[in-house]
Amino acid sequence: MGIVDLWNTIILQPMLNGLIILYGALFHNFGLAIVIFTVAVRLAMLPLTLKQLRASKAMQELQPKLQDVQKRYKSDRQRLAQETTRLYREHGVNPLGCALPMVLQFPIWIALYQSIIQALAFDPQSLFSLSGRLYPWTMIHEAVPLGSRFLWLDLARPDQYSILAVLVGVSMWVQQKMIMTQAMDERQASMNRMMLWMMPVMFGFFTLQFASGLAIYWLISNVVGIVMQYFITGWGGLADYIPARWGGKVQARALAPAGGRAAQAEAGEAAPTGRAGKRAEDGRGGSKRKVRRRSSRRRT
């Protein structure tokens, strides 16, 4: 049995048949089947995802010590590498642990793309090829052929309005920003900025090229990842864009003291100054004199 046969038997066929079973159970809606499949995959990868998020949080907490080591041994690269490795080992941090879940998802993306294209077969030749990969279960064969419409999308084709491309790019940027650690030097900061924008742009471009069913997987996976990231590490690098009342760092602007009538209402009637003040005083003095004259007339 070759590598292709192993791939088809172990990964592609189970995923393809599982999606068709979900399609039949979810009112013959292939879009919902992809959404539920995505959530199931993220739950199955939850232990690795939690490990990734904790490693990311540990990296953030370790940044001050790493910066101190870098300042101390900036002229000795060998000693710098040794001390950095020692810090990682002492604190149980694995820098590669942050990338492991992403790497493991590449086979899932490839298999999902193949499953979508094959499951949404509509011509006789494609249907014949599909029948050779289906399990001999009645519920699976009765569901074929599958409907490809979901919302405004044809799941076998790219989104013609590019809405998914924007959603995938924005959600991936948010997730990247939340995970991103503070840079130790300008070189790392430049690398962080490149990764922050390169990944969303790249996946947004992929969304314009590949079947929209795969883009739905990316979008839902990003949203689930953002929720997990928030409950494990908080807003992370996104805190600079979030109001403080929602757990971020953006403080509400202090309102300047209101002038005019509002200030007078809060602080009481302020004493006027200049000519206006003098006229006001004269007016008050005149009114007082009038009151005194009237009271004296009544007495007499």
DAHU-V904013 format. One record per helix or strand. SS is the DSSP state (alpha for helix, beta for strand). FROM is the first residue (numbers start at 1). TO is the last residue. If there is no record, write none. Layout:
SS:FROM:TO  SS:FROM:TO
This chain:
alpha:3:25  alpha:30:44  alpha:46:72  alpha:77:90  alpha:95:98  alpha:100:119  alpha:124:131  alpha:138:143  beta:149:150  beta:153:154  alpha:163:179  alpha:186:209  alpha:212:233  alpha:236:241  beta:243:243  alpha:244:246  beta:250:250  alpha:260:267  alpha:274:299
